[in-house]
Every structure is written in C-alpha cells, then in structure tokens.
C-alpha cells in the first residue's frame, strides 16, 4: 500500500477544512429549523401538524449525523497536527488513499471498518 504524498495530504486537509465549514453552516441552518414549530391551530389541520413534527424529527436526526461527522473531521484534523493522519486507529496501517479521498475523516482502514460494521 502506498503512503500519502505531501500534496495529497495538503489536498485532503483542505478538503476537510472546507467540509468543516460547510457542516457548521448546515448545523446553523438546522438549528433554526429545529426550533419549536408554532402552528396556527385554525389554519392547519391534524395531518399537517403531524407532518411538521415528522419534519422536525428528521431535522434532528440529520443534525445528529452532521454533528458526528463534524466531530470526526475535527478529530482527523487533530491527527494532521500530530502528524499521524491517514493511519488506521486500530491496526496502524496506512488507510487507502482512494478511501480517504471519499471519506477524508475515516478512522479505520477498510478491513478494520468492515469488522466494525
Ligand atoms: Zn485497520
């Protein structure tokens, strides 16, 4: 397995910094959406009330997912600072470059990830 080159590392770091900003923006947006739904009792029927509640639940689930990804990215960026980015946290082998390009915040190599799933 080939290790990451300097420019690949730089690219991945840049990618994660951008992702971090994007995810933070998504979270800010979701906070607004997740505020209590105030409904006009006369204007909306029971069905749209349920709809609104379901949408709120979905927004909450999405927020959790986004928060988790943001945490993973923050963690990966810390590995950059420590100089051990790109290595599997379980077996210490370099994580496949192609995998990192899809999921730069990956903690495990593909083998270890499949054991986790
Ligand atoms: Zn591994």
Boltz pocket constraint, residues with backbone or C-beta under 6 A from the ligand:
constraints:
  - pocket:
      binder: B
      contacts: [[A, 88], [A, 89], [A, 90], [A, 91], [A, 92], [A, 93], [A, 108], [A, 109], [A, 110], [A, 111], [A, 112], [A, 113]]
      max_distance: 6.0
